[in-house]
Amino acid sequence: MARYTGPVCRLCRAEGKKLFLKGDRCKSDKCPINKKRAAPGKDPKGRVGKRSEYGLQLREKQKIKRMYGMQEKQFHIAFEDALRMNGVTGDNLVRILESRLDNVVFRMHFAVCRNQARQIVTHRHVMVNGRIVDIPSYRVKPGDVIEVKERSKKLAVIQEGLKENTKSGTYPWITLDEDAVKGTFVQYPRREEVTDLADVKEQLVVELYSK
């Protein structure tokens, strides 16, 4: 499957928002959003103007898709599943995205960003309920125990990620045993608990795909 391999800071500049794609760099003064750098392209000022309804919906979809590091087909499948579920489709979509294994590994601070979490999963360092799972899109269920394999617990990238737990703590829907490098996905998060999506309007994505 094709994937974006270019500079990820360019994606943040395109959206005009921090997508937290590079770990600590996103929180430092080196972040191009902090420096208020212009959007990528030859003449970004020439493109400034009022966006159409479709343009707003498209940008919101691209923003969420890039935050979670997904391709269009993957993202559309997640939306279709959210549409079939009971409840609010936008909330269901966030719940599905948050239950992806690569995202859960990131939320448990086994990695500093989702891209790194995806690599850790595909390199078979992660187990779910005692079984190795190397599929980043695998959906974790409440009660599932996610842990790093014994031989991988001392890896520098994982230990670096765990330092973030000391700084920011765990999320309400996750419990973490830092010493054992193991955590439990307790429940699906409520929409308001996912604070880094506070300014994301997933309803625009629902409207876009419903056309």
C-alpha positions in Angstrom: 0.0 0.0 0.0 1.3 3.5 -0.9 2.2 5.8 1.9 3.4 9.3 2.3 7.2 9.4 2.7 7.8 13.2 2.4 8.5 15.7 5.2 5.7 15.4 7.7 6.0 19.0 8.9 4.8 20.0 5.5 1.5 18.2 6.3 1.1 20.3 9.5 1.8 23.5 7.5 -0.8 22.5 4.9 -3.5 22.2 7.6 -2.3 25.2 9.6 -2.4 23.0 12.7 -0.1 20.8 14.8 -0.8 17.2 13.9 1.8 15.8 16.3 3.5 13.7 13.7 7.1 14.1 15.1 6.9 13.6 18.8 8.9 16.1 20.9 9.8 18.2 17.9 6.1 19.2 17.7 6.3 20.6 21.2 9.6 22.5 20.7 10.4 25.8 19.2 11.5 24.0 16.0 7.9 23.3 15.0 7.1 25.3 11.9 3.6 26.0 13.2 5.2 27.8 16.2 7.3 29.8 13.7 4.1 30.6 11.8 5.6 29.5 8.5 3.4 29.7 5.5 1.5 26.8 3.9 3.6 24.8 1.4 3.4 25.8 -2.3 4.8 28.5 -4.6 2.3 31.2 -3.7 0.4 30.3 -0.5 -0.8 33.9 -0.2 -2.4 33.7 -3.6 -4.6 30.8 -2.4 -5.9 32.6 0.7 -9.6 33.2 0.5 -12.9 31.9 1.7 -13.2 28.1 1.3 -16.3 26.5 -0.2 -18.4 24.1 1.9 -16.7 21.2 0.1 -13.3 22.7 0.7 -13.9 22.9 4.5 -15.2 19.3 4.6 -12.2 18.0 2.6 -9.7 19.8 4.8 -11.3 18.4 7.9 -11.1 14.9 6.5 -7.5 15.3 5.5 -6.6 16.7 8.9 -8.0 13.7 10.8 -6.7 11.2 8.2 -3.2 12.6 8.5 -3.2 12.7 12.3 -3.9 9.0 12.4 -1.6 8.2 9.5 -4.2 6.5 7.4 -4.7 6.1 3.6 -7.9 7.0 2.0 -9.2 3.5 1.6 -8.5 2.7 5.3 -10.2 5.8 6.4 -13.3 5.3 4.3 -13.6 1.7 5.6 -13.5 3.1 9.2 -16.2 5.6 8.2 -18.5 2.9 6.7 -18.1 0.9 9.9 -19.0 4.0 12.0 -22.0 4.6 9.9 -23.4 1.1 10.6 -22.9 1.4 14.3 -25.6 2.7 16.7 -25.2 6.3 17.9 -23.6 9.4 16.5 -21.5 8.6 13.4 -18.8 11.2 14.1 -18.4 9.9 17.7 -18.3 6.3 16.4 -15.6 7.3 13.9 -13.4 8.8 16.6 -13.9 5.6 18.7 -12.8 3.4 15.9 -9.7 5.5 15.2 -8.8 5.5 18.9 -9.0 1.8 19.1 -6.5 1.1 16.3 -3.5 -0.8 17.7 -0.9 1.7 16.5 -2.9 4.5 18.1 -3.2 2.6 21.4 0.5 1.9 21.4 1.1 5.7 21.0 -1.4 6.5 23.7 0.3 4.1 26.1 3.6 6.0 25.4 5.4 3.0 23.9 6.2 5.4 21.1 6.6 9.2 20.7 4.4 9.5 17.7 1.9 7.4 15.7 4.4 6.8 12.9 6.8 5.3 15.3 4.1 3.3 17.0 3.1 1.8 13.6 6.7 0.7 13.0 6.9 -0.9 16.4 3.8 -2.9 15.7 4.9 -4.0 12.2 8.3 -5.1 13.6 6.4 -7.5 15.9 7.4 -5.9 19.2 3.8 -5.7 20.5 1.5 -8.4 21.9 -2.3 -8.2 22.5 -3.5 -10.6 25.1 -0.3 -12.6 25.0 -0.2 -12.9 21.2 2.0 -11.0 18.8 0.0 -8.7 16.5 1.8 -7.0 13.7 -1.2 -5.2 12.0 -1.4 -1.5 12.9 -5.0 -1.3 12.0 -6.0 -4.1 14.4 -8.9 -2.8 16.5 -8.4 -3.2 20.2 -11.4 -4.1 22.4 -12.2 -3.0 26.0 -10.3 -5.3 28.4 -7.5 -6.1 25.9 -4.0 -6.1 27.4 -1.3 -4.6 25.2 2.3 -5.1 26.1 5.8 -5.0 24.6 7.5 -8.4 24.2 10.1 -9.2 26.9 13.0 -9.0 24.5 11.9 -5.5 23.2 11.2 -3.7 26.5 14.7 -2.2 26.7 14.6 -0.8 23.2 15.7 2.9 23.2 12.7 4.1 21.2 10.3 2.5 23.7 12.1 3.8 26.7 12.1 7.2 25.2 8.4 7.0 24.6 7.8 6.0 28.2 9.4 9.2 29.4 6.4 11.1 28.1 4.2 9.2 30.6 6.1 10.9 33.4 5.4 14.3 31.8 1.8 14.0 30.7 0.4 10.9 32.5 -2.1 8.3 31.0 -5.4 8.8 29.3 -8.7 8.1 31.1 -9.6 5.1 29.0 -6.2 3.4 29.5 -4.3 2.0 32.4 -0.5 1.6 32.2 2.1 -0.4 34.2 5.2 1.5 33.2 7.6 -1.0 34.8 6.1 -4.0 33.0 5.7 -2.0 29.8 2.1 -3.2 29.7 -1.3 -1.5 29.6 -5.0 -2.2 29.4 -7.5 -0.7 27.0 -10.2 -0.2 29.7 -13.0 1.3 27.5 -13.7 3.2 24.4 -13.0 6.9 25.0 -15.8 9.4 25.1 -15.6 12.1 22.4 -14.9 14.9 24.9 -12.0 12.9 26.4 -9.9 13.0 23.2 -8.6 16.5 23.8 -6.2 16.7 20.9 -9.2 16.5 18.6 -10.9 19.4 20.5 -10.9 21.7 17.5 -11.7 18.9 14.9 -15.2 18.9 13.4 -15.7 15.3 12.5 -19.3 16.1 11.5 -17.9 17.8 8.4 -16.4 14.4 7.4 -19.8 12.7 7.9 -21.3 15.4 5.6 -18.6 14.9 3.0 -19.0 11.1 2.8 -22.8 11.4 2.9 -23.0 13.3 -0.4 
